[in-house]
C-alpha cells in the first residue's frame, strides 16, 4: 500500500506492528501526545526521548524523536506549522508525556486536505460500521 493510499484512502490498514518496530529501533522513548490546549483535540501521537523533551522545554515547541528516521523532529521546523507548548504534563506512571499546545500555523498533520491546507490534526478519519474509513470535516 502506498503512502498516499494509507494516508488518504478509505481502506482500513492498521499497523499493529508499530510498537515492535519502535522497540527494535534501539532508542529509549516514551509516548508523547500533542493536544490543542484550547479545543482539547489530540493533534499528534509520537515518541520522545530525553533529547526531545529537553529540546521541547528549551525551545517551547513540541519536539519528538522520529523512531523511523532516528532523529530529532521539532514539529513545524520545515512546514512552519509549529506547536507552541503551553504546558507539559506527565502521566501517573511517568511513561508518557502530554504537550498541551497552541498550533502556530495552518495545521498539525503532515497531510493536507482537498484544498491543500495542512489538517488540524492527524485524526481526520473515523472507522465506520463497514470497517472502512470516513473523512471528518477538516
ABEGO torsion letter per residue (X at the ends): XBAAAAAABABBBBBAAAAAAAAAAGBBBBBBBBBBAAAGBBABBBBBBAAAAAAAAAAGBBBBBBAAAGBBBBBGAAAGBBBBBABBBBBAAGABBBBBBBBABABABABBBAAGBBBABABABBBBAAGBBBBBBX
